[in-house]
Amino acid sequence: MTGTESTPRHQRREPGRFWPHVMLFTACVLLVNGLFGERGLTETIRARRTYAASVRELNELKQDNARLRDQARRLRTDPATIEGIAREQLGLIRQGEILVTIHDSR
């Protein structure tokens, strides 16, 4: 062998080529984590949908509560409401009224 070889056995990479690959890999990991991670974009969208559904349900419950509160107030204080419920649900009639029941002949 001569003192100078034409092809070296181990070629060394250029030192500047390693860091761009590391940076690219790190950026990809951060992007995937940002999209699908615990606090990522998909989880944020899911949480917003859940929040919107909860707000709608809460508003419906508030309306139901207001309606029930009003009905309870009327049942305590309004004689016409009390009489209507007594007639409808209990089948009561006033003194002096005549109850007429019609049966279908079919």
C-alpha positions as CSV (number, residue, x, y, z in Angstrom):
1,M,0.0,0.0,0.0
2,T,1.1,3.4,-0.6
3,G,1.2,6.2,1.9
4,T,-1.9,7.9,0.4
5,E,-5.1,6.0,-0.2
6,S,-7.6,7.2,-2.8
7,T,-10.8,6.2,-0.9
8,P,-11.0,6.3,2.9
9,R,-12.6,3.4,4.7
10,H,-15.0,5.4,6.8
11,Q,-16.6,8.4,5.4
12,R,-17.5,11.0,7.9
13,R,-20.7,13.1,7.5
14,E,-20.5,16.7,7.4
15,P,-21.0,18.0,11.0
16,G,-23.7,20.5,9.9
17,R,-26.1,17.9,8.6
18,F,-27.1,16.3,11.9
19,W,-28.8,19.3,13.6
20,P,-31.3,20.0,10.8
21,H,-32.6,16.4,11.1
22,V,-32.9,16.7,14.8
23,M,-34.8,20.0,14.5
24,L,-37.1,18.5,11.8
25,F,-37.8,15.5,14.0
26,T,-38.5,17.7,17.1
27,A,-40.8,19.9,15.0
28,C,-42.7,16.9,13.8
29,V,-43.1,15.5,17.3
30,L,-44.3,18.9,18.6
31,L,-46.8,19.2,15.7
32,V,-48.2,15.7,16.3
33,N,-48.5,16.4,20.1
34,G,-50.1,19.8,19.3
35,L,-52.8,18.1,17.2
36,F,-53.4,14.9,19.1
37,G,-51.9,15.3,22.5
38,E,-53.7,15.6,25.8
39,R,-54.3,19.4,25.3
40,G,-54.1,19.2,21.5
41,L,-56.3,20.6,18.8
42,T,-58.6,17.6,18.6
43,E,-59.1,17.5,22.4
44,T,-59.8,21.2,22.4
45,I,-62.5,20.9,19.7
46,R,-64.1,18.0,21.6
47,A,-64.1,20.0,24.8
48,R,-65.7,23.0,23.0
49,R,-68.5,20.7,21.6
50,T,-69.1,19.2,25.1
51,Y,-69.2,22.7,26.6
52,A,-71.7,23.9,24.0
53,A,-73.9,20.9,24.6
54,S,-73.7,21.5,28.3
55,V,-74.7,25.1,27.9
56,R,-77.7,24.1,25.8
57,E,-78.8,21.5,28.3
58,L,-78.4,24.0,31.2
59,N,-80.6,26.6,29.4
60,E,-83.3,23.9,28.8
61,L,-83.2,23.0,32.4
62,K,-83.5,26.6,33.5
63,Q,-86.5,27.0,31.3
64,D,-88.1,23.8,32.7
65,N,-87.4,25.1,36.2
66,A,-89.0,28.4,35.5
67,R,-92.1,26.7,34.0
68,L,-92.4,24.3,37.0
69,R,-91.9,27.2,39.4
70,D,-94.7,29.1,37.7
71,Q,-97.0,26.0,37.7
72,A,-96.3,25.4,41.4
73,R,-97.1,29.1,42.2
74,R,-100.4,28.8,40.2
75,L,-101.3,25.6,42.0
76,R,-100.8,27.3,45.4
77,T,-102.6,30.6,44.6
78,D,-104.8,30.4,41.5
79,P,-108.3,28.9,42.1
80,A,-109.0,28.4,38.4
81,T,-105.8,26.3,38.0
82,I,-106.6,24.3,41.0
83,E,-110.2,23.7,39.7
84,G,-108.9,22.7,36.3
85,I,-106.5,20.1,37.7
86,A,-109.3,18.8,40.0
87,R,-111.6,18.4,37.0
88,E,-109.1,17.0,34.6
89,Q,-107.1,14.6,36.8
90,L,-109.6,13.7,39.6
91,G,-112.8,13.9,37.6
92,L,-114.4,16.2,40.2
93,I,-117.5,18.4,39.4
94,R,-119.0,21.3,41.2
95,Q,-122.0,21.0,43.4
96,G,-125.2,21.2,41.2
97,E,-123.4,20.2,38.0
98,I,-124.6,17.1,36.2
99,L,-122.0,14.7,34.8
100,V,-122.9,13.3,31.4
101,T,-120.8,10.4,30.1
102,I,-121.0,9.5,26.4
103,H,-119.8,6.1,25.3
104,D,-118.9,5.4,21.8
105,S,-121.3,2.8,20.3
106,R,-118.8,1.2,17.9
